[in-house]
Amino acid sequence: MNLRHLSLLALLLAGAQSPVGAAPPERVVSMNLCTDQIAMLVAAPGQLYSVSHLSADPRISAMATEAEELVINHGLAEEIYLMEPDLVIAGSFSTRATVEMLKRLGMPVAVFEPAYGLDDVRERLQQMGEVLGQEDTARSLIEDLDQRLDVLRAAVGHRPSAALYYANGYTSGDRTLAGQILIAAGFENAAAAAGYSSGGVLPLEVLAMLDPEAVITGHRYPGASRAEDILDHPVVQTLREGRASGAITDRDWVCGTPFVLSAIEDLSTVRKDLLAD
């Protein structure tokens, strides 16, 4: 381990940001789907060396094409250590054993919390700019995010009700990233009216009583899943019939990145079509 590793390690363990004039890390490895995408947006050319294999999956990654240009990792401590990174970026829910082992091996590790709301998207971009020494790039992305959000929010008039409904009957309330995407697109979250401020299982009976004007579900994955059977229930099918039935959550919804803007724009179009009927 060289002096560069030691200085970065001390800095990150102390929870500080890069001091003015400090050299940015030159070889960065990210091992989390969401930090992968933020890093790909913020990093300077050649600065990001590797991202997780999840980022190459177009079903859940909005930057799968960009990820294919980088070295892919599977979040294994031995694998990442041999890449000799100046900095490892992980999520707070990344494999803890891997993160702790990398720290014991002297690897500087920056840990990011998930985005639980739209404000967190801004904060994660700022944090990535700090750890990568790319504050100007992050600031530019934040300004663009704010401007586009202001335009989308200004276009909202009447708010139809909508429910997010996933496998096992899970829903998301207003204190979630998905719930705030729903609000920014001009909908009222039906689940919040039923007392679901965060997330939880919404019984079919409650969903039917709420009678939302739109039911928004997730992508179906190949293969058989009993958890997804509830989406085929006649109650769900009846509620979806003629009610924004094409609306689904996808890769733009998964992480707190600027791609949530695409999710909001798509859902705003659904709302306009719904109101036009």
PLY file of the C-alpha trace (Angstrom):
ply
format ascii 1.0
element vertex 277
property float x
property float y
property float z
element edge 276
property int vertex1
property int vertex2
end_header
0.00 0.00 0.00
1.49 3.37 -1.04
1.22 6.82 0.50
-1.70 7.65 -1.82
-3.70 4.75 -0.36
-2.86 5.81 3.19
-3.95 9.43 2.70
-7.20 8.48 0.99
-7.94 5.86 3.63
-7.48 8.34 6.47
-9.64 10.88 4.68
-12.54 8.53 3.97
-12.52 6.88 7.39
-12.74 10.32 8.93
-15.84 11.03 6.81
-14.29 14.17 5.35
-14.37 15.37 1.79
-11.31 15.80 -0.42
-9.24 18.81 0.64
-8.77 21.59 -1.87
-5.90 20.72 -4.19
-5.85 17.00 -3.33
-5.29 14.75 -6.32
-8.46 12.84 -7.32
-8.29 9.03 -7.22
-7.13 7.70 -10.58
-8.35 4.10 -10.47
-11.84 3.70 -8.98
-13.91 0.56 -8.52
-17.64 0.67 -7.75
-19.40 -2.46 -6.48
-23.02 -1.30 -6.21
-25.61 -0.85 -8.98
-26.57 2.66 -7.90
-23.08 3.97 -7.13
-21.96 2.47 -10.45
-24.32 4.70 -12.38
-23.63 7.85 -10.36
-19.90 7.25 -10.77
-20.26 6.73 -14.53
-22.01 10.11 -14.74
-19.57 12.03 -12.53
-16.15 10.43 -13.11
-13.60 11.94 -15.46
-12.68 9.90 -18.56
-10.56 6.92 -17.52
-11.05 7.52 -13.80
-13.62 4.76 -13.24
-12.04 1.36 -13.82
-14.70 -1.16 -12.83
-18.42 -1.41 -12.04
-20.59 -4.24 -10.75
-22.05 -6.89 -13.07
-25.54 -5.59 -12.27
-24.83 -2.41 -14.18
-24.46 -4.41 -17.38
-28.01 -5.79 -17.05
-30.33 -3.62 -19.19
-33.37 -4.74 -17.18
-32.21 -2.89 -14.08
-29.47 -0.54 -15.26
-30.05 2.69 -17.16
-26.39 2.68 -18.20
-25.90 -0.92 -19.33
-24.25 0.14 -22.60
-21.75 2.38 -20.80
-21.01 -0.38 -18.26
-19.96 -2.74 -21.04
-17.01 -0.43 -21.74
-15.62 -0.98 -18.24
-14.20 -3.95 -16.35
-17.01 -5.86 -14.60
-16.71 -7.02 -10.98
-18.88 -9.30 -8.86
-18.30 -7.60 -5.52
-15.67 -10.09 -4.30
-12.96 -8.74 -2.01
-10.15 -10.75 -3.61
-11.26 -9.72 -7.09
-11.43 -6.02 -6.24
-8.17 -6.02 -4.28
-6.29 -7.42 -7.29
-7.58 -4.51 -9.38
-5.41 -2.24 -7.18
-7.91 0.61 -6.93
-7.16 3.98 -5.36
-10.76 4.05 -4.15
-13.60 1.54 -3.76
-17.19 2.81 -3.77
-19.89 0.69 -2.12
-23.49 1.00 -1.04
-24.52 0.67 2.59
-26.30 -2.56 1.65
-23.33 -3.97 -0.27
-21.88 -7.22 1.05
-20.58 -6.17 4.46
-18.00 -8.93 4.62
-16.48 -7.68 1.36
-16.43 -4.05 2.51
-14.87 -4.90 5.88
-12.25 -7.15 4.29
-11.26 -4.45 1.80
-10.86 -1.98 4.66
-8.69 -4.45 6.58
-6.57 -4.87 3.44
-5.98 -1.12 3.41
-8.33 -0.22 0.58
-9.96 3.22 0.88
-13.75 2.63 0.79
-16.48 5.27 0.41
-19.93 4.03 1.45
-23.10 5.59 -0.01
-26.60 5.36 1.45
-29.49 4.61 -0.94
-31.64 7.46 -2.19
-34.92 7.42 -0.28
-36.30 10.50 -2.02
-35.61 13.04 -4.76
-33.57 15.28 -2.43
-31.23 12.34 -1.88
-30.46 12.21 -5.62
-28.92 15.65 -5.34
-26.96 14.68 -2.21
-25.56 11.49 -3.75
-24.36 13.40 -6.81
-22.64 15.92 -4.54
-21.06 13.14 -2.48
-19.77 11.42 -5.61
-18.30 14.67 -6.85
-16.45 15.05 -3.55
-14.96 11.55 -3.36
-13.94 11.58 -7.03
-12.65 15.15 -6.96
-15.15 16.08 -9.69
-17.23 18.70 -7.88
-17.81 20.84 -10.98
-19.28 17.92 -12.93
-21.53 16.98 -10.03
-22.65 20.59 -9.62
-23.58 20.77 -13.31
-25.62 17.57 -13.05
-27.42 18.89 -9.95
-28.28 22.19 -11.66
-29.71 20.32 -14.66
-31.67 18.03 -12.33
-33.18 20.97 -10.47
-34.10 22.85 -13.65
-35.83 19.88 -15.24
-37.65 19.02 -12.02
-38.95 22.59 -11.76
-40.35 22.38 -15.30
-42.03 19.03 -14.66
-43.55 20.15 -11.36
-44.82 23.41 -12.86
-46.82 21.47 -15.46
-48.92 19.67 -12.83
-52.60 20.58 -12.52
-55.23 18.03 -11.50
-53.71 15.04 -9.71
-55.35 11.68 -10.45
-54.79 8.95 -7.87
-52.35 6.13 -8.58
-51.09 3.08 -6.71
-47.73 1.40 -7.08
-48.29 -2.34 -6.91
-45.56 -4.95 -7.12
-44.90 -8.64 -6.49
-46.38 -9.92 -3.22
-48.70 -6.90 -3.20
-45.92 -4.55 -2.09
-46.50 -0.81 -2.46
-44.47 2.37 -1.92
-45.64 5.45 -0.03
-44.66 9.10 -0.22
-41.46 8.65 1.81
-39.83 6.53 -0.88
-38.04 7.37 -4.10
-40.76 5.66 -6.18
-43.49 7.48 -4.27
-41.83 10.84 -4.86
-41.43 10.07 -8.57
-45.18 9.47 -8.60
-45.88 12.84 -6.94
-43.45 14.74 -9.17
-45.25 13.31 -12.22
-48.53 14.80 -11.01
-50.25 11.89 -9.29
-51.60 11.46 -5.78
-50.26 8.33 -4.11
-53.28 6.20 -3.22
-51.18 4.13 -0.82
-50.42 7.23 1.26
-54.16 7.79 1.67
-54.32 4.29 3.14
-51.60 5.08 5.68
-48.58 3.72 3.82
-46.06 6.54 4.19
-43.10 4.29 3.44
-43.70 0.84 2.02
-45.47 -2.38 2.84
-47.88 -5.03 1.65
-51.15 -3.55 0.41
-53.94 -6.15 0.59
-56.02 -6.63 -2.53
-59.13 -5.66 -0.59
-57.60 -2.30 0.34
-56.42 -1.72 -3.22
-59.95 -2.37 -4.49
-61.46 0.02 -1.93
-58.97 2.75 -2.85
-60.05 2.36 -6.49
-57.09 4.35 -7.91
-57.32 5.90 -11.34
-54.01 4.25 -12.29
-52.28 1.09 -11.11
-48.55 1.06 -11.84
-46.72 -2.24 -11.65
-43.17 -3.45 -12.15
-41.53 -5.33 -14.99
-42.21 -9.04 -15.08
-39.11 -11.22 -15.11
-38.73 -14.41 -17.17
-39.70 -17.65 -15.47
-42.40 -18.53 -12.97
-42.72 -16.53 -9.77
-45.49 -17.05 -7.25
-44.74 -13.59 -5.88
-45.86 -12.10 -9.19
-49.07 -14.14 -9.41
-50.93 -11.43 -7.51
-50.44 -9.11 -10.50
-52.65 -11.48 -12.52
-55.48 -11.39 -9.97
-58.82 -10.27 -11.45
-58.96 -7.32 -9.05
-55.64 -5.96 -10.32
-56.54 -6.69 -13.92
-59.90 -4.93 -13.57
-58.31 -1.89 -11.96
-55.66 -1.70 -14.66
-58.08 -2.07 -17.54
-58.25 1.27 -19.28
-56.38 2.93 -16.41
-52.85 3.63 -17.56
-52.39 -0.09 -18.04
-49.10 0.44 -19.83
-47.48 2.20 -16.88
-44.64 0.23 -15.32
-41.67 0.93 -13.14
-38.37 0.08 -14.80
-34.62 0.70 -14.66
-35.06 4.49 -14.45
-36.87 4.03 -11.10
-34.37 1.71 -9.40
-31.64 4.11 -8.28
-31.41 7.69 -7.13
-29.77 9.05 -10.27
-30.75 11.78 -12.76
-32.47 9.03 -14.74
-35.42 9.42 -12.38
-36.24 12.41 -14.58
-36.98 10.01 -17.43
-39.29 8.05 -15.12
-41.10 11.26 -14.16
-41.41 12.35 -17.80
-42.78 8.96 -18.87
-45.28 8.94 -16.03
-46.28 12.52 -16.77
-47.22 11.39 -20.27
-49.31 8.60 -18.79
-51.07 11.14 -16.59
-51.86 13.41 -19.54
-53.22 10.48 -21.56
-55.33 9.42 -18.59
-56.83 12.89 -18.19
-57.47 13.15 -21.93
-59.65 9.99 -21.96
0 1
1 2
2 3
3 4
4 5
5 6
6 7
7 8
8 9
9 10
10 11
11 12
12 13
13 14
14 15
15 16
16 17
17 18
18 19
19 20
20 21
21 22
22 23
23 24
24 25
25 26
26 27
27 28
28 29
29 30
30 31
31 32
32 33
33 34
34 35
35 36
36 37
37 38
38 39
39 40
40 41
41 42
42 43
43 44
44 45
45 46
46 47
47 48
48 49
49 50
50 51
51 52
52 53
53 54
54 55
55 56
56 57
57 58
58 59
59 60
60 61
61 62
62 63
63 64
64 65
65 66
66 67
67 68
68 69
69 70
70 71
71 72
72 73
73 74
74 75
75 76
76 77
77 78
78 79
79 80
80 81
81 82
82 83
83 84
84 85
85 86
86 87
87 88
88 89
89 90
90 91
91 92
92 93
93 94
94 95
95 96
96 97
97 98
98 99
99 100
100 101
101 102
102 103
103 104
104 105
105 106
106 107
107 108
108 109
109 110
110 111
111 112
112 113
113 114
114 115
115 116
116 117
117 118
118 119
119 120
120 121
121 122
122 123
123 124
124 125
125 126
126 127
127 128
128 129
129 130
130 131
131 132
132 133
133 134
134 135
135 136
136 137
137 138
138 139
139 140
140 141
141 142
142 143
143 144
144 145
145 146
146 147
147 148
148 149
149 150
150 151
151 152
152 153
153 154
154 155
155 156
156 157
157 158
158 159
159 160
160 161
161 162
162 163
163 164
164 165
165 166
166 167
167 168
168 169
169 170
170 171
171 172
172 173
173 174
174 175
175 176
176 177
177 178
178 179
179 180
180 181
181 182
182 183
183 184
184 185
185 186
186 187
187 188
188 189
189 190
190 191
191 192
192 193
193 194
194 195
195 196
196 197
197 198
198 199
199 200
200 201
201 202
202 203
203 204
204 205
205 206
206 207
207 208
208 209
209 210
210 211
211 212
212 213
213 214
214 215
215 216
216 217
217 218
218 219
219 220
220 221
221 222
222 223
223 224
224 225
225 226
226 227
227 228
228 229
229 230
230 231
231 232
232 233
233 234
234 235
235 236
236 237
237 238
238 239
239 240
240 241
241 242
242 243
243 244
244 245
245 246
246 247
247 248
248 249
249 250
250 251
251 252
252 253
253 254
254 255
255 256
256 257
257 258
258 259
259 260
260 261
261 262
262 263
263 264
264 265
265 266
266 267
267 268
268 269
269 270
270 271
271 272
272 273
273 274
274 275
275 276
